[in-house]
Amino acid sequence: MNIHFIIHEHFEAPGAYEVWAEKRGHTITYSRVYQAEPLPKSIEDIDFLIVMGGPQDPSTTIEQCPHFDAKSEQAIILSSITAGKVVLGICLGAQLIGEALGATFEPSPEREIGKYPITLTEAGMRHPLFSHFGQVLGVGHWHNDMPGLTNGAQVIAYSEGCPRQIVAYQELVYGFQCHMELTKEVVALLMANEDLTKASHYRFVDEPEVLLNHDYREMNQKLHDFLDKLERFYSNSLN
């Protein structure tokens, strides 16, 4: 499999997604746009397009952030979806998927930073790719916004602070507002680029010392199991 990551900032690293791709021996390519690396000119050789998060939102203009071209990314996302590729979006990436499909992102009811539980919906519990999650799972969070919903989208999971944590847009297209890719190393990078001095002002923002002491391994493994299932489903769709 050929896995292509669009990465917006060095501190929004692919974490457990990248670990999975490496462990499975997949070919990995990158568009590190913060380093002025170009977006893919063609999606023909891409099997999984994984669009990571960032401090931007889909309305951020090139004037505001010269290395982030939301419209071009949405065009690549839409082309990949149309071509039957796997498309995964994390945080900002999930919001860009929604925008590419005509659904406007919105502010989340609550800011969430840390590790908090998500609850699967009835659709999520029935979904074969998420059946191993259980009804409640502790996962990573680092966001202020949430993706829009298209008419055919299914909410797979929600949290107390955000009603759209995982969204199934199509059989091969998923938006994760939550950050199941977080590892302690990625969390340290994020913390170095986030003002957490007012953490106590929010219901769902962990204090810095708590953030670094969470165990993220279970959610990483659940993510890897999801990706394995999704890879098998994608491979079957090619036959």
Sequence and secondary structure as in RCSB ss.txt:
>XXXX:A:sequence
MNIHFIIHEHFEAPGAYEVWAEKRGHTITYSRVYQAEPLPKSIEDIDFLIVMGGPQDPSTTIEQCPHFDAKSEQA
IILSSITAGKVVLGICLGAQLIGEALGATFEPSPEREIGKYPITLTEAGMRHPLFSHFGQVLGVGHWHNDMPGLT
NGAQVIAYSEGCPRQIVAYQELVYGFQCHMELTKEVVALLMANEDLTKASHYRFVDEPEVLLNHDYREMNQKLHD
FLDKLERFYSNSLN
>XXXX:A:secstr
 EEEEEESSTTS  HHHHHHHHHTT EEEEEEGGGT    S  TT SEEEE   S  TT  TTT TT  HHHHHH
HHHHHHHTT EEEEETHHHHHHHHHTT   EEEEEEEEEEEEEEE HHHHH TTTGGG SEEEEEEEEEEE    
TT EEEEE SS S SEEEEETTEEEESS TT  HHHHHHHHTTS  TTGGGSTEE  HHHHHH   HHHHHHHHH
HHHHHHHHHHHHH 
